[in-house]
Amino acid sequence: MEFLSRLSKKEKRLFYITVAIVAVVFLDRVVFRPVLNKLESFNGKISLEEKKLEKSMLILSQEASITSEYNKFAQSIKQEQSDEETMASLLSGIEKMANSVSVFILDMKPVPVEKAEFYKKYAVKIEAEAKISNLADFIYQLENSPRLLRVADFRLTPQKKETVLKINMTISEVLIN
């Protein structure tokens, strides 16, 4: 206090203004900015969660149509036969598709069934010969069949005849347990 009593009126005023400015800067740096940064962070998180909620609400509003579509497809991919019957069905289906587009199957070998938690994957290795146009039709039929058939491995080798290709491929099907 002795320090203040020695100061003139102008110096006291200048001292108080300086202390006030230092106090305001201190409060800004220590209290207000961290609180404002936290608020901005929370606002960002809230807006992100609101967007997720809007997306979830949109999906929820379409629940009936999604469920009906799921039920349509689930029936076609649900396994209702034994593994042997399913594999036989897969082999005959592939053979029918190949014959319908003039793909000549030389060899078909079933691959052991891959079992997962809620589905099984059946696969067949095929060796065949075909013209490129017939091969394209065959792959198109496989990919667009009502079964979940997919061409996994695929290798082409030209034959002595220019228009015929030797094909090695693996075709797989997934069924729900």
NORMOUR-V139115 format. One record per pair of residues at least 24 apart in sequence whose ideal C-beta (glycine too) atoms are under 8 Angstrom apart, sorted by the first residue. I is the first residue (numbers start at 1). J is the second residue. D is the distance in whole Angstrom. If there is no record, write none. Layout:
# NORMOUR-V139115
I & J & D
I & J & D
This chain:
# NORMOUR-V139115
74 & 176 & 7
76 & 146 & 6
76 & 147 & 7
77 & 147 & 8
77 & 148 & 5
77 & 174 & 7
77 & 175 & 6
77 & 176 & 5
78 & 175 & 7
78 & 176 & 5
79 & 120 & 6
79 & 175 & 4
79 & 176 & 7
79 & 177 & 6
83 & 113 & 5
83 & 120 & 7
83 & 122 & 8
86 & 120 & 8
86 & 122 & 6
86 & 175 & 7
87 & 113 & 8
87 & 122 & 6
87 & 124 & 8
90 & 122 & 5
90 & 124 & 6
90 & 147 & 8
90 & 171 & 8
90 & 173 & 6
91 & 124 & 6
93 & 145 & 7
93 & 147 & 7
93 & 149 & 8
94 & 124 & 6
94 & 126 & 7
94 & 142 & 8
94 & 149 & 8
94 & 171 & 6
97 & 138 & 6
97 & 141 & 5
97 & 142 & 6
97 & 145 & 7
98 & 128 & 7
98 & 138 & 6
100 & 141 & 7
101 & 130 & 8
101 & 134 & 5
101 & 137 & 4
101 & 138 & 5
101 & 141 & 7
102 & 130 & 7
102 & 131 & 7
102 & 134 & 5
103 & 128 & 5
103 & 129 & 8
103 & 130 & 4
103 & 134 & 5
103 & 135 & 6
103 & 138 & 5
103 & 167 & 8
104 & 128 & 6
104 & 129 & 5
104 & 130 & 6
111 & 170 & 7
118 & 176 & 6
118 & 177 & 6
119 & 174 & 5
119 & 175 & 6
119 & 176 & 5
119 & 177 & 6
120 & 174 & 7
120 & 175 & 5
120 & 177 & 6
121 & 172 & 6
121 & 173 & 7
121 & 174 & 5
122 & 172 & 7
122 & 173 & 5
122 & 174 & 8
122 & 175 & 7
123 & 152 & 7
123 & 170 & 6
123 & 171 & 7
123 & 172 & 4
123 & 173 & 8
124 & 170 & 7
124 & 171 & 5
124 & 172 & 8
125 & 153 & 8
125 & 168 & 7
125 & 169 & 8
125 & 170 & 5
126 & 167 & 7
126 & 168 & 7
126 & 169 & 5
126 & 170 & 7
126 & 171 & 6
127 & 166 & 7
127 & 167 & 7
127 & 168 & 6
128 & 166 & 8
128 & 167 & 5
128 & 169 & 8
129 & 159 & 7
129 & 164 & 6
129 & 165 & 7
129 & 166 & 6
129 & 167 & 7
130 & 164 & 7
130 & 165 & 6
130 & 167 & 6
131 & 163 & 5
131 & 164 & 6
131 & 165 & 7
132 & 163 & 8
132 & 165 & 6
135 & 165 & 6
135 & 167 & 6
142 & 171 & 6
147 & 173 & 6
148 & 173 & 6
148 & 174 & 5
148 & 175 & 7
149 & 173 & 5
150 & 174 & 8
